[in-house]
Amino acid sequence: MILVVSYDEDHALAVVGRLEADGREVVRIDLADFPARGGISLDYTADGNPVHTLSTPTAHTPLDRCRVAWWRRVRPFTVDRALATAHDQSFAISETGQALHGLFHSLPCTWVNPPAMDEIAHRKPYQWEMARRTGLTLPRTLVTNQPERARRFIEEVGVGRTVFKAFIASATAWRETRLVRTEDLAALDAVRYAPVIFQEFVPGADLRVTIVGDRVFAAEIDASRTSYPVDMRMVVDEARVRRVTLPPALTRQLLCFMRSLGLVYGAIDLRRRPGGEYVFFEVNPAGQWLFVEERTGLPITEEVAALLSRLDGREPRRAGAVSSSAGRAG
């Protein structure tokens, strides 16, 4: 059995659909069902063989046959509305987390990605340090909540040549990457409220490198001639998107970087300077790939499903040959 811990977002549904079409038994659990709508039963029996069962509005799932699990963009727990105080709600969430996360860590299965490693790998300063140790090139960067330190950094790098960004840009709190303009300097005192990432602006073409196990799928997203070249996420529909092959040395570095984070899957963002140097920005352990797949034909969905099938002990049926631009590491 393949366990998928995710909600009904498009990437999870695409992979689950492919697995089911290939005859795999898949169970999807949405953490947002717990504890308000979901049942948890961890029964440690007298004979020493525990029985672990999760129940949701759509499934009643014994997890003892689980050999592989996919941790994909989980949602927060939902508590019963009868719990009126923040104290009671916090207690219910804490107890649910203790039960479920303890269960997940105890399952004798392979995770893509291991939940604990996935969580820490989302922390950008940790990513940057692991990238630096791997030999990847980073842009000049400052993280600070000190307005005067931010002001000095901008003076050194230059107005119009410095960008600022948030650590997390979620759908509910979206923050695109922006260039620092002269009029922004008057608002720098607001930095004291929370740390801000300041970086040198790196001109060039973006690369989204999706790594699935030992497979590397690279796409160039050239937003340099779009209406917003600072952040390709804002103008993907305007940008030129094409599959590319990375230099072998860079491929080895990226795979080494992923291993250092303990990640099996990740979407890495790089930028290639006009002179050819590759600069590392970040890795998203739950990054999206469909927008790349749709524009380039890179078979990333197929490879995610194939990886889960292999880890489940069954070789997948291939829909067709994989393009040579999806390099396999040695």
NORWOTA-V637996 format. One record per helix or strand of 3 or more residues. SS is the DSSP state (@ for helix, = for strand). FROM is the first residue (numbers start at 0). TO is the last residue. If there is no record, write none. Layout:
ss: {SS & SS}
from: {FROM & FROM}
to: {TO & TO}
This chain:
ss: {= & @ & = & @ & = & = & = & = & @ & = & @ & @ & = & @ & = & @ & = & = & = & @ & = & @ & = & = & @ & @ & =}
from: {1 & 9 & 25 & 30 & 38 & 50 & 58 & 67 & 85 & 109 & 114 & 123 & 140 & 146 & 161 & 181 & 195 & 204 & 214 & 231 & 239 & 247 & 264 & 277 & 289 & 299 & 325}
to: {4 & 20 & 28 & 32 & 42 & 55 & 61 & 70 & 105 & 111 & 120 & 133 & 143 & 156 & 164 & 192 & 199 & 211 & 221 & 233 & 242 & 260 & 271 & 283 & 295 & 310 & 327}
